[in-house]
Amino acid sequence: MKKDVCIVGGGIVGLATAYRLSQSHPDKKIIILEKEARLAAHQTGHNSGVLHSGIYYKPGSLKSTNFREGKKAMEAFCEKEEIDHEICGKVIVALDDSEVERMQNIHERGKANGVNCSLISKERLAEIEPHAAGVGAIHVPEAGIVNYSQVSERLAQRVTEKEGNQIILEAKVTGIRQTSSGVVVQSTKGDHEASLLVNCAGLHSDRVTALGGERAPAKIIPFKGEYYELKDEVKGLCRHLIYPVPDPQFPFLGVHFTRMINGDVECGPNAVLAFGREAYGKLDMNLRDLFESLTYPGFIKMACKHWKMGLGEMWRSYNKAAFVKALQRLVPEIRAKHLKSVPAGIRAQAVTPDGGLADDFLIEDSAHVVNVCNAPSPAATASLNIGKSIVTRLAERF
């Protein structure tokens, strides 16, 4: 049977889009194609589970508007569905006087975005996070934590309880043919016809865009984020969330401490080029993916610009002492013996041909297709609002 909408990708953005569509247009029939044997297997399932406040983002950008509304929507969904979550707050720490001005700029940006945040003294920081270093901090009491895999499972449940909606696992998309009335999506689980297609393929979004006959505005370059976890006896070194003031010259936030909803505390991540889009282990490699990354002009330009920081990240990847030293800048009491390794995650970093790092959402339309070409971290927080905006685009075609 022909569906109204086919969604490629069973991560949280694809599931949130299906959920929003099923709520606002219950008469529309939806099919989700996921290439793995389970939902939320990649970026969503490797997420540390932070409910971000949107403090960092340029006021007026798609990121800032989506995260503010998206966070409220995610909290409301978790309340309604009785999903474990906690508004625990976080601190963004200036480690020395050279970082104070950058900290103040982030505070001003947060205020402009409507974030509940305040500058606090070293003494107040010690009350909130007694083991954190720093000369001052931004306190963001509205930041929180949740399990996004659990959210994804509930979204899927709500979508499929409506008659006519389907989720098909192990259905890797191999081709997309656009017709005068819609699309035919070829997959390892057969061909599926739909009036409209939404590409939420995450780490493979540029490839799925190409399958549909379109050119993605940026190529996905996979960056691996490696973590450690605090052993039980030292979990008290971090009460909530401890972040550094980010370096504006680098697209990632730097290593930080995250208390998760299950009580564990993660430390990290670093950011190193992954040798494949799904190469999570240190020795994992996909030669096709790696060749594409290393020969892409945009990556070469980016690497030339950030080579020094890239080498530092690689050094921390293979040298635990160097990783520990980075963590000690935030929490000086940390020692190597306090840490145990946990699985890494991979971030889909969209890189433009000129070497730029796409930091905002990139959502592009054609007659029958909506391609989510970039939904950068932390898109999980904003997923319900991203889904809502995609459904608005779809509704214009119904």
C-alpha positions as CSV (number, residue, x, y, z in Angstrom):
1,M,0.0,0.0,0.0
2,K,1.3,3.5,-0.9
3,K,2.1,5.5,2.2
4,D,1.7,9.3,2.6
5,V,5.2,9.8,4.1
6,C,8.3,7.6,4.1
7,I,11.0,8.5,6.7
8,V,14.5,7.1,6.2
9,G,16.3,6.8,9.6
10,G,15.0,5.5,12.9
11,G,17.0,7.8,15.1
12,I,15.4,10.4,17.4
13,V,14.9,13.0,14.6
14,G,13.2,10.6,12.3
15,L,11.0,9.2,15.1
16,A,10.2,12.7,16.4
17,T,9.1,13.7,12.9
18,A,6.9,10.6,12.6
19,Y,5.4,11.3,16.0
20,R,4.6,15.0,15.2
21,L,3.1,13.9,11.9
22,S,1.0,11.3,13.5
23,Q,-0.3,13.8,16.1
24,S,-1.1,16.7,13.8
25,H,-2.2,14.6,10.7
26,P,-3.6,11.3,12.1
27,D,-5.1,10.4,8.7
28,K,-1.6,10.2,7.1
29,K,0.0,6.8,6.8
30,I,3.7,6.7,7.7
31,I,6.5,4.2,7.1
32,I,10.0,4.4,8.8
33,L,12.9,2.5,7.2
34,E,15.8,1.8,9.5
35,K,18.8,-0.1,8.3
36,E,19.8,-1.5,11.7
37,A,18.1,-4.3,13.7
38,R,17.1,-1.8,16.3
39,L,16.1,1.9,16.5
40,A,18.4,4.7,17.7
41,A,21.5,2.5,17.1
42,H,23.9,5.3,16.2
43,Q,24.1,9.0,17.3
44,T,20.9,8.8,19.4
45,G,22.0,5.6,21.2
46,H,25.4,6.9,21.9
47,N,24.2,10.2,23.3
48,S,25.2,11.2,26.9
49,G,21.6,12.3,27.5
50,V,21.9,16.0,28.2
51,L,18.8,18.3,28.0
52,H,20.7,21.3,26.6
53,S,19.5,24.9,27.3
54,G,20.6,26.5,24.0
55,I,22.9,28.9,25.7
56,Y,25.7,28.7,23.1
57,Y,23.9,29.4,19.9
58,K,23.7,32.6,17.8
59,P,20.4,34.4,18.6
60,G,17.9,34.0,15.8
61,S,19.6,31.0,14.2
62,L,17.6,27.8,13.6
63,K,19.6,26.2,16.3
64,S,18.7,28.7,19.0
65,T,15.0,28.9,18.2
66,N,14.6,25.1,17.8
67,F,16.5,24.3,21.0
68,R,14.5,26.6,23.2
69,E,11.1,25.3,22.0
70,G,12.5,21.8,21.5
71,K,13.7,21.5,25.1
72,K,10.3,22.6,26.4
73,A,8.6,20.1,24.2
74,M,11.0,17.3,25.3
75,E,10.4,18.0,28.9
76,A,6.6,18.0,28.4
77,F,6.8,14.7,26.5
78,C,8.8,13.1,29.3
79,E,6.4,14.4,31.9
80,K,3.4,13.1,29.9
81,E,5.0,9.7,29.2
82,E,6.6,9.3,32.6
83,I,10.1,9.0,31.2
84,D,12.9,9.5,33.7
85,H,14.5,12.9,33.4
86,E,15.9,15.5,35.8
87,I,16.4,19.3,35.6
88,C,19.7,19.3,37.5
89,G,21.6,22.3,36.2
90,K,25.1,22.8,34.9
91,V,28.1,25.1,35.3
92,I,30.3,26.4,32.5
93,V,33.6,27.1,34.1
94,A,36.2,29.8,33.3
95,L,39.5,28.1,34.4
96,D,41.5,31.3,34.5
97,D,41.3,35.0,33.8
98,S,42.0,34.6,30.1
99,E,38.6,32.8,29.7
100,V,36.5,35.3,31.7
101,E,35.6,37.5,28.7
102,R,34.6,34.5,26.6
103,M,32.5,33.3,29.6
104,Q,30.8,36.7,29.8
105,N,30.1,36.6,26.0
106,I,28.4,33.2,26.4
107,H,26.3,34.6,29.3
108,E,25.2,37.5,27.2
109,R,24.3,35.2,24.3
110,G,22.3,32.9,26.7
111,K,20.4,35.9,28.0
112,A,19.6,36.9,24.4
113,N,18.3,33.4,23.8
114,G,16.0,33.6,26.9
115,V,18.1,31.0,28.9
116,N,17.9,31.1,32.6
117,C,21.5,31.6,33.5
118,S,23.7,33.8,35.8
119,L,27.4,34.6,36.3
120,I,28.6,33.2,39.6
121,S,31.7,33.6,41.7
122,K,34.4,31.1,42.5
123,E,32.8,30.7,46.0
124,R,29.3,30.0,44.6
125,L,30.8,27.5,42.1
126,A,32.4,25.7,45.0
127,E,29.0,25.4,46.7
128,I,27.4,23.9,43.5
129,E,30.3,21.7,42.4
130,P,32.8,21.5,45.3
131,H,35.5,19.7,43.2
132,A,35.5,21.9,40.1
133,A,38.3,24.3,39.4
134,G,37.8,27.8,38.1
135,V,37.8,31.5,38.8
136,G,34.1,31.8,38.1
137,A,31.3,30.2,36.1
138,I,27.9,30.5,34.4
139,H,25.2,28.6,36.3
140,V,22.5,27.2,34.0
141,P,19.9,25.8,36.4
142,E,17.5,24.7,33.6
143,A,19.9,22.2,32.0
144,G,18.9,18.6,32.5
145,I,19.4,14.9,31.8
146,V,17.4,12.1,30.1
147,N,17.8,8.8,28.3
148,Y,17.2,9.5,24.6
149,S,17.0,5.8,23.7
150,Q,14.1,5.5,26.1
151,V,12.5,8.6,24.5
152,S,13.0,7.0,21.1
153,E,11.3,3.8,22.1
154,R,8.3,5.7,23.4
155,L,8.1,7.8,20.2
156,A,8.1,4.6,18.1
157,Q,5.4,3.1,20.3
158,R,3.1,6.1,19.9
159,V,3.7,6.2,16.1
160,T,3.0,2.5,15.5
161,E,-0.1,2.3,17.7
162,K,-1.9,4.3,15.0
163,E,-3.3,2.0,12.4
164,G,-1.5,2.0,9.1
165,N,1.9,3.2,10.4
166,Q,4.9,0.9,10.1
167,I,8.5,0.7,11.2
168,I,10.6,-1.7,9.2
169,L,14.0,-2.7,10.6
170,E,17.0,-4.0,8.7
171,A,15.7,-2.0,5.7
172,K,18.8,-0.3,4.2
173,V,17.8,2.1,1.5
174,T,19.6,1.3,-1.8
175,G,17.9,3.6,-4.2
176,I,15.3,6.4,-4.5
177,R,13.3,7.0,-7.6
178,Q,11.2,10.1,-7.9
179,T,8.0,9.9,-9.9
180,S,5.3,12.4,-10.9
181,S,3.3,11.5,-7.9
182,G,5.9,10.7,-5.3
183,V,8.8,8.4,-4.6
184,V,9.7,4.7,-4.8
185,V,12.2,3.8,-2.1
186,Q,14.2,0.7,-2.8
187,S,15.5,-1.1,0.3
188,T,16.9,-4.5,1.4
189,K,13.3,-5.1,2.7
190,G,11.7,-4.4,-0.7
191,D,10.4,-1.4,-2.5
192,H,8.1,1.1,-0.8
193,E,6.0,3.8,-2.5
194,A,5.1,7.1,-0.8
195,S,3.9,10.5,-1.7
196,L,6.7,12.2,0.2
197,L,10.1,11.2,1.6
198,V,11.9,12.6,4.6
199,N,15.7,11.9,4.9
200,C,16.7,11.6,8.5
201,A,19.6,9.3,7.9
202,G,22.1,11.1,10.2
203,L,25.6,9.8,9.5
204,H,24.5,8.8,6.0
205,S,22.2,11.8,5.2
206,D,24.4,13.1,2.4
207,R,24.4,9.7,0.7
208,V,20.7,9.3,1.0
209,T,20.3,12.8,-0.5
210,A,22.4,11.7,-3.4
211,L,20.3,8.6,-3.9
212,G,17.4,10.9,-4.4
213,G,19.2,12.7,-7.2
214,E,20.1,15.8,-5.1
215,R,23.4,17.3,-4.2
216,A,24.0,17.7,-0.5
217,P,25.3,21.2,0.5
218,A,27.9,19.5,2.8
219,K,29.6,16.2,3.2
220,I,29.3,14.2,6.4
221,I,32.7,13.7,8.0
222,P,32.5,11.4,11.0
223,F,34.2,12.5,14.2
224,K,34.6,10.0,17.1
225,G,34.0,11.1,20.7
226,E,35.7,8.9,23.2
227,Y,34.6,8.8,26.9
228,Y,35.7,7.5,30.2
229,E,33.3,6.9,33.2
230,L,34.0,7.6,36.8
231,K,34.3,4.5,39.0
232,D,31.6,4.2,41.7
233,E,33.9,5.4,44.6
234,V,34.6,8.8,43.0
235,K,31.2,9.6,41.3
236,G,30.8,12.3,44.0
237,L,33.5,14.4,42.2
238,C,30.7,15.6,39.9
239,R,27.3,16.4,41.2
240,H,25.6,17.5,38.0
241,L,27.2,18.8,34.7
242,I,30.5,20.5,34.5
243,Y,31.6,22.1,31.2
244,P,34.5,24.3,30.2
245,V,34.2,27.6,28.4
246,P,34.4,26.5,24.8
247,D,37.2,27.6,22.4
248,P,35.5,29.6,19.6
249,Q,38.2,28.5,17.2
250,F,37.1,24.8,17.6
251,P,33.6,23.5,16.8
252,F,33.4,21.1,19.8
253,L,32.7,21.9,23.4
254,G,35.8,20.3,24.9
255,V,35.9,17.5,27.5
256,H,33.3,17.8,30.3
257,F,31.7,15.9,33.1
258,T,28.1,14.6,32.7
259,R,26.0,12.9,35.3
260,M,23.6,10.6,33.5
261,I,20.1,9.7,34.4
262,N,21.2,6.3,35.7
263,G,23.6,7.9,38.1
264,D,26.8,7.2,36.1
265,V,29.2,10.1,35.4
266,E,30.8,10.3,31.9
267,C,34.0,12.3,31.2
268,G,34.8,13.5,27.7
269,P,34.5,13.5,24.8
270,N,37.6,14.2,22.7
271,A,37.0,14.7,19.0
272,V,39.0,12.7,16.5
273,L,38.5,11.8,12.9
274,A,36.7,8.4,12.8
275,F,38.1,5.9,10.3
276,G,34.5,5.1,9.2
277,R,31.0,6.5,9.7
278,E,30.3,3.6,12.1
279,A,33.9,2.8,13.2
280,Y,33.4,3.0,17.0
281,G,36.4,1.0,18.1
282,K,40.0,2.3,17.9
283,L,40.9,-0.4,15.3
284,D,37.7,-0.2,13.4
285,M,38.0,1.1,9.8
286,N,35.8,1.4,6.7
287,L,38.1,2.1,3.7
288,R,35.4,3.6,1.6
289,D,34.4,6.1,4.3
290,L,38.0,7.0,5.2
291,F,39.0,7.5,1.5
292,E,36.0,9.8,1.0
293,S,36.9,11.8,4.1
294,L,40.6,12.2,3.3
295,T,40.1,13.1,-0.3
296,Y,37.2,15.6,0.2
297,P,38.5,19.1,-0.5
298,G,36.5,20.5,2.3
299,F,38.1,18.2,4.8
300,I,41.6,19.0,3.5
301,K,40.9,22.7,4.0
302,M,39.5,22.1,7.4
303,A,42.4,19.9,8.5
304,C,44.9,22.6,7.3
305,K,43.1,25.2,9.5
306,H,42.8,23.0,12.6
307,W,45.7,20.7,12.3
308,K,47.3,21.6,15.6
309,M,44.2,21.1,17.6
310,G,43.5,17.9,15.6
311,L,46.9,16.5,16.6
312,G,46.2,17.3,20.2
313,E,42.9,15.4,20.1
314,M,44.6,12.4,18.5
315,W,47.3,12.4,21.2
316,R,44.6,12.4,23.9
317,S,42.9,9.5,22.1
318,Y,45.9,7.2,22.3
319,N,47.4,8.5,25.6
320,K,45.3,8.2,28.6
321,A,47.6,10.4,30.7
322,A,47.0,13.2,28.3
323,F,43.2,12.7,28.5
324,V,43.4,12.7,32.3
325,K,45.4,15.9,32.2
326,A,42.6,17.6,30.2
327,L,40.0,16.4,32.7
328,Q,42.1,17.6,35.6
329,R,41.8,21.2,34.3
330,L,38.1,21.0,35.3
331,V,38.4,18.6,38.3
332,P,41.9,18.5,39.7
333,E,41.3,15.5,41.9
334,I,40.8,13.1,39.0
335,R,43.4,10.4,38.5
336,A,43.8,7.7,35.9
337,K,42.8,5.0,38.4
338,H,39.4,6.7,38.8
339,L,38.4,6.1,35.1
340,K,37.1,3.2,33.1
341,S,36.5,3.1,29.3
342,V,33.0,3.2,27.9
343,P,31.8,2.9,24.3
344,A,32.6,5.9,22.0
345,G,30.1,7.8,19.9
346,I,30.4,9.3,16.4
347,R,29.1,12.7,15.4
348,A,28.0,13.5,11.9
349,Q,29.9,16.7,11.2
350,A,28.7,18.4,8.0
351,V,31.7,20.0,6.2
352,T,31.2,22.4,3.3
353,P,33.4,22.3,0.2
354,D,35.3,25.4,1.4
355,G,36.2,23.7,4.7
356,G,33.6,25.3,6.8
357,L,31.9,23.4,9.6
358,A,28.1,23.6,9.2
359,D,27.0,24.6,12.7
360,D,23.3,25.3,12.0
361,F,20.5,23.0,10.7
362,L,20.5,22.4,7.0
363,I,17.1,21.2,5.7
364,E,16.5,21.3,2.0
365,D,13.4,20.5,-0.1
366,S,12.6,19.2,-3.5
367,A,9.2,18.3,-5.0
368,H,8.7,15.1,-3.1
369,V,11.7,15.0,-0.7
370,V,12.8,16.8,2.5
371,N,16.5,16.2,3.2
372,V,17.7,16.8,6.7
373,C,21.3,17.4,5.6
374,N,22.6,18.6,9.0
375,A,21.1,18.2,12.4
376,P,24.1,19.0,14.6
377,S,24.6,18.0,18.2
378,P,22.7,18.4,20.4
379,A,19.8,17.8,18.0
380,A,18.2,15.2,20.4
381,T,17.1,18.0,22.7
382,A,15.4,19.8,19.9
383,S,14.2,16.8,18.0
384,L,10.5,17.3,18.7
385,N,10.7,20.9,17.4
386,I,12.8,19.8,14.4
387,G,10.1,17.3,13.7
388,K,7.4,19.9,14.0
389,S,9.2,22.2,11.5
390,I,9.6,19.3,9.0
391,V,5.9,18.5,9.3
392,T,5.1,22.1,8.5
393,R,7.1,21.7,5.3
394,L,5.3,18.4,4.5
395,A,1.9,20.0,5.2
396,E,2.4,22.5,2.3
397,R,2.5,19.5,-0.1
398,F,-0.5,17.5,1.3
